[in-house]
Amino acid sequence: TEVLHGLRVSGILPTIVARAIFSDLPDWRPARPDNAVSLPEGSVDLWFAPLAASGPSDDVVLSEPERQRALAMRESTLRRHFIAARVLLRRLLGAYSNRAPDAVSIDIGPHGKPGLSNDPSLAFNISHSGDLLLIAIGATPSVGVDCERPRSVANAERLAERVFTDAER
């Protein structure tokens, strides 16, 4: 899988960044998880990977619950994407926290947000849509990321009325 390390930012990210990321991929640079370097406090690194190109992953770094979750997936493409995403996430978190990927302890908070139990100085979030994967890792108390593959939505205006504020619509 080609991995791209796109940008390091400090401070508050404007929401407009989310729209620009995938339309501006030429500025992202190819990288490997071991290219991860320590983050200055308040900084966030964004990583992007197209999962469609992912081949067999070395799932030995996965936790037992992650392996069980993958085995429960009946659809092979979803299973392969899940494994590739978790392996990349663990390799990145291991590189940032100076741990082996299989020594990274990922906990799920009460509202479903993942966190590191053995390195609270790092926050991370992961999002995928189709074969797109986006990972944010920050030296911040909390970080969030979301990606969506462009697609047509039936009744988009009615959906927007339900989920967006007037200013967002």
Secondary structure as GFF3:
##gff-version 3
##sequence-region A 1 169
A	DSSP	beta_strand	3	10	.	.	.	ID=ss1
A	DSSP	alpha_helix	16	20	.	.	.	ID=ss2
A	DSSP	three_ten_helix	22	27	.	.	.	ID=ss3
A	DSSP	beta_strand	29	31	.	.	.	ID=ss4
A	DSSP	three_ten_helix	33	35	.	.	.	ID=ss5
A	DSSP	beta_strand	43	50	.	.	.	ID=ss6
A	DSSP	three_ten_helix	51	53	.	.	.	ID=ss7
A	DSSP	three_ten_helix	59	61	.	.	.	ID=ss8
A	DSSP	alpha_helix	64	72	.	.	.	ID=ss9
A	DSSP	alpha_helix	76	97	.	.	.	ID=ss10
A	DSSP	three_ten_helix	101	103	.	.	.	ID=ss11
A	DSSP	beta_strand	106	108	.	.	.	ID=ss12
A	DSSP	beta_strand	114	116	.	.	.	ID=ss13
A	DSSP	beta_strand	123	129	.	.	.	ID=ss14
A	DSSP	beta_strand	132	138	.	.	.	ID=ss15
A	DSSP	alpha_helix	156	163	.	.	.	ID=ss16
###
